């Protein structure tokens, strides 16, 4: 299979991976033959990339950190707690804790080290979808840092509820940080380590953040992780009328803020947890050839293996970790 932009879809192509809503509902089943009606539907649902069948790339694996079921459970737990929080009612904090436990269990058991953040999933509630994305990727980074189960749980809980006090359509402000922290710290089932993520995820390592303007050494490691993932996911989802960025574009923005807004060592850990050029995406190489990313090289996400196909014939697989004079020039999904 390969990943192509919705604008490049043609009737007659076959869907290689089902399209789900973030709440776990199947929108379009795997294997359907794409028609103009489906293409219009994808565009209306703001699905920008779709996996389609291609015999030249039938060995490509779509790596998911967790199952759709587990993602949906975390999504639903967040929605339930979020709604009660904003109605001023008490809630069962263990609904959040139990959902994150399942996420941690799956990430540890699968042994996944990096994931694609390009998705054909329908985000039917921005804040819930964003919060679950931040939770998953933060846990993945923590797992790569050899955190134990309890540390991953505290990190994941903090990541899932980092924006719990934010209104769904409002811009972020200092108010949602203070309110979220003050309410959540009263719940005994949520550790102070998790609560601090709410309070610190907008602090910057150079002291330019808020609410306290503290510098790197005073910011918890959990908050440093969530700060990067939160910003990255906002860029790749698109928000405030801004279009989605591709993973490599968003990472370049993050990298430019390394050792300023973001902790440099944590940026390195983050880089190793994402597929900057996801499996299946069509790329143009610096030598002028076009190909499709087929596998990742662990620890070197910007230099994957790219398959070159001319006509209907596979010419070769180019491993960019051993062909150092060649690099990816652009991602061709639009």
C-alpha positions in Angstrom: 0.0 0.0 0.0 1.0 3.6 -0.3 -0.1 6.9 1.2 -1.4 9.5 -1.1 -3.1 12.9 -0.8 -6.9 12.9 -1.0 -6.6 15.4 -3.9 -4.6 12.8 -5.9 -7.2 9.9 -5.4 -8.7 8.4 -8.5 -11.9 6.4 -8.8 -11.1 2.7 -9.1 -8.3 2.7 -6.5 -8.9 0.4 -3.5 -8.8 1.5 0.1 -5.9 -0.3 1.9 -6.8 0.7 5.5 -10.2 1.3 7.0 -11.1 4.9 7.9 -12.2 5.3 11.6 -13.5 8.0 13.7 -11.5 8.8 16.8 -14.3 7.3 18.9 -13.7 3.9 17.1 -16.5 4.0 14.6 -15.8 2.6 11.1 -16.4 5.4 8.6 -15.3 3.4 5.4 -14.2 -0.2 5.4 -10.9 -1.5 4.1 -11.1 -2.9 0.6 -13.8 -0.7 -0.8 -13.3 0.6 -4.4 -13.0 4.3 -4.3 -15.5 6.4 -6.2 -16.0 10.1 -6.7 -18.6 10.0 -3.9 -16.0 8.6 -1.5 -13.5 11.2 -2.5 -16.0 13.9 -1.8 -16.8 12.3 1.5 -13.1 12.2 2.5 -12.7 15.9 1.7 -15.7 16.9 3.6 -14.4 15.0 6.6 -11.1 16.8 6.3 -9.2 13.6 5.6 -6.1 14.7 3.8 -4.2 11.4 3.2 -5.5 7.9 2.3 -3.8 4.5 2.1 -4.5 2.7 -1.2 -3.5 -0.7 -2.5 -0.5 -1.0 -4.7 1.1 -4.4 -5.6 4.6 -2.8 -5.7 4.3 -1.9 -2.0 2.2 -4.8 -0.6 4.9 -5.5 2.0 4.6 -2.1 3.6 3.3 -2.2 7.2 1.2 0.5 8.8 2.6 0.7 12.3 0.0 1.7 14.9 1.1 2.2 18.5 -2.2 1.0 20.0 -5.3 -0.7 18.7 -8.4 1.3 17.5 -10.3 -0.1 20.5 -7.8 1.1 23.0 -7.6 4.5 21.4 -11.4 4.8 21.4 -11.5 3.9 25.1 -9.0 6.7 25.9 -11.0 9.1 23.7 -14.3 8.2 25.4 -12.8 8.4 28.9 -11.5 11.9 28.2 -14.8 13.1 26.7 -16.7 11.8 29.8 -14.4 13.4 32.3 -14.1 16.6 30.2 -17.9 17.1 30.1 -18.3 16.6 33.9 -15.3 18.9 34.6 -16.9 21.8 32.6 -20.3 21.2 34.2 -18.6 21.7 37.6 -19.4 18.1 38.6 -17.2 15.6 40.2 -15.9 12.7 38.1 -14.2 9.3 38.5 -10.5 10.0 37.9 -9.9 6.3 37.6 -11.7 6.3 34.3 -8.7 8.3 33.0 -6.2 6.2 34.9 -7.6 2.9 33.7 -7.8 4.1 30.1 -4.1 5.2 30.2 -3.1 1.9 31.8 -4.4 0.1 28.7 -2.4 2.5 26.4 0.8 1.9 28.4 0.2 -1.9 28.4 -0.2 -2.0 24.6 2.8 0.2 23.9 5.1 -1.9 26.1 3.8 -5.2 24.8 4.0 -4.2 21.1 7.5 -2.8 21.6 6.9 0.0 19.1 9.7 2.5 19.0 8.3 5.0 16.5 5.0 5.7 14.8 3.6 7.6 11.9 1.6 10.6 12.9 0.0 10.9 9.4 -3.5 9.4 9.8 -6.7 9.0 7.8 -8.6 9.0 11.1 -11.6 11.3 11.4 -11.2 13.6 14.4 -14.8 14.2 15.4 -13.9 16.2 18.4 -10.6 18.2 18.1 -9.7 18.5 21.7 -10.4 14.9 22.6 -8.5 13.7 19.5 -5.6 16.0 20.2 -5.4 14.9 23.9 -5.3 11.2 23.0 -2.6 11.8 20.3 -0.5 13.7 22.9 -1.0 10.9 25.4 0.1 8.1 23.0 3.1 9.9 21.7 4.3 11.1 25.1 4.1 7.5 26.4 6.0 6.2 23.4 8.8 8.8 24.1 8.9 7.8 27.8 9.1 4.1 26.9 12.1 4.9 24.6 13.6 6.6 27.7 13.2 3.4 29.7 10.6 4.8 32.1 9.0 2.1 34.3 5.3 1.4 34.2 4.3 3.8 36.9 6.3 6.6 35.4 4.7 5.9 32.0 1.3 5.9 33.7 1.8 9.3 35.4 3.2 10.8 32.1 0.3 9.4 30.1 -2.3 10.7 32.5 -0.8 14.1 32.6 -0.6 14.1 28.8 -4.3 13.0 28.4 -5.6 15.7 30.7 -3.1 18.5 29.9 -5.9 20.6 28.3 -8.8 19.5 30.5 -9.8 23.0 31.5 -9.6 24.4 27.9 -12.9 25.2 26.2 -13.2 23.3 23.0 -13.3 26.2 20.5 -11.3 28.7 22.5 -7.6 29.6 22.2 -5.4 28.6 25.0 -4.8 31.0 27.8 -3.3 31.1 31.3 -6.8 30.6 32.8 -7.1 27.0 31.6 -3.8 26.1 33.1 -4.5 27.5 36.5 -8.1 26.2 36.6 -7.1 22.7 35.4 -4.3 22.4 37.9 -6.4 23.6 40.9 -9.2 21.1 40.2 -7.2 18.1 39.2 -4.8 18.3 42.2 -7.7 17.6 44.5 -8.2 14.1 43.0 -6.2 11.6 45.0 -6.1 9.1 42.1 -4.1 11.5 40.0 -0.5 12.0 41.1 1.2 15.4 41.5 3.6 14.4 38.7 0.6 14.2 36.4 -1.0 17.4 37.7 2.2 19.4 37.2 2.0 18.6 33.4 -1.2 20.7 33.3 0.5 23.5 35.1 3.8 23.4 33.2 3.2 22.3 29.6 3.4 25.9 28.4 6.6 26.7 30.2 9.6 27.2 27.9 13.2 26.2 28.6 14.4 29.7 27.9 12.0 31.2 30.4 9.6 32.7 27.9 6.6 30.6 28.7 3.8 30.8 31.2 2.3 30.9 33.8 5.5 31.3 35.9 8.2 31.9 33.2 10.4 29.3 34.8 13.5 28.0 32.9 14.5 24.5 31.8 16.0 23.2 35.1 12.9 24.0 37.0 10.5 22.3 34.5 9.6 18.6 35.1 10.8 16.1 32.5 7.2 15.0 31.9 6.2 18.6 31.1 9.1 19.0 28.7 7.9 15.9 26.8 4.3 17.0 26.7 5.2 20.5 25.7 6.9 19.3 22.5 4.2 16.7 21.6 1.4 19.1 22.3 2.9 21.7 19.9 3.8 19.1 17.3 0.3 17.6 17.3 -1.3 21.0 17.0 0.9 21.6 13.9 0.1 18.3 12.2 -3.7 18.4 13.0 -4.0 22.0 12.0 -5.8 24.6 14.2 -7.0 28.2 14.3 -7.6 28.1 10.6 -4.0 27.0 9.8 -3.6 24.0 7.4 -2.1 20.7 8.6 1.7 20.4 8.3 3.3 17.1 7.2 5.4 15.4 9.9 8.8 16.5 8.5 7.5 20.1 8.2 6.3 20.1 11.8 9.5 18.5 13.0 11.6 21.3 11.3 9.6 23.9 13.3 10.3 21.9 16.5 14.0 21.6 15.7 14.3 25.4 15.1 13.1 25.9 18.7 15.5 23.3 20.2 17.4 24.7 23.2 15.2 27.7 23.1 11.5 26.9 23.6 12.2 23.2 23.9 14.7 21.1 25.7 17.3 19.9 23.2 17.8 16.4 24.7 14.0 15.9 24.8 13.7 17.0 21.1 16.2 14.2 20.3 14.1 11.7 22.1 11.0 13.0 20.4 12.7 12.7 16.9 13.3 9.0 17.5 9.7 8.4 18.4 8.1 9.7 15.2 8.3 8.6 11.6 9.3 11.9 9.9 8.7 10.2 6.6 6.0 7.6 7.3 5.8 4.2 5.6 3.9 4.4 2.4 4.4 8.1 1.7 5.6 9.1 -1.8 8.8 11.1 -1.8 11.2 12.8 -4.3 14.9 12.2 -3.8 17.7 14.6 -4.3 18.8 12.6 -7.4 15.5 13.3 -9.0 14.0 9.8 -8.5 10.6 9.3 -7.0 9.8 6.5 -4.6 7.8 5.3 -1.7 9.1 4.9 1.9 8.9 1.2 2.7 10.7 0.8 6.1 12.3 3.0 8.8 15.8 2.9 10.1 15.7 2.9 13.9 17.2 6.0 15.4 17.6 7.7 12.1 14.1 8.7 11.1 15.1 11.2 8.4 16.9 8.4 6.4 14.4 5.6 5.7 14.5 2.9 3.0 12.8 4.2 -0.2 11.6 1.9 -3.1 12.1 3.2 -6.6 9.5 2.0 -9.1 9.6 2.9 -12.8 6.4 2.1 -14.7 5.2 -1.1 -13.2 8.7 -2.5 -12.4 10.5 -2.3 -9.1 13.9 -0.9 -9.8 15.5 -1.0 -6.4 15.3 -0.2 -2.7 17.5 2.7 -1.7 18.6 2.6 2.0 19.4 6.3 2.8 21.5 5.3 5.8 24.0 3.7 3.4 23.5 6.1 0.5 24.6 9.3 2.4 24.8 11.5 -0.7 21.1 11.0 -1.4 18.4 12.7 0.7 14.6 13.2 0.6 13.9 16.5 -1.1 10.1 16.6 -0.7 7.0 14.6 0.2 4.7 14.3 -2.7 1.2 14.0 -1.2 -0.6 17.0 -2.7 
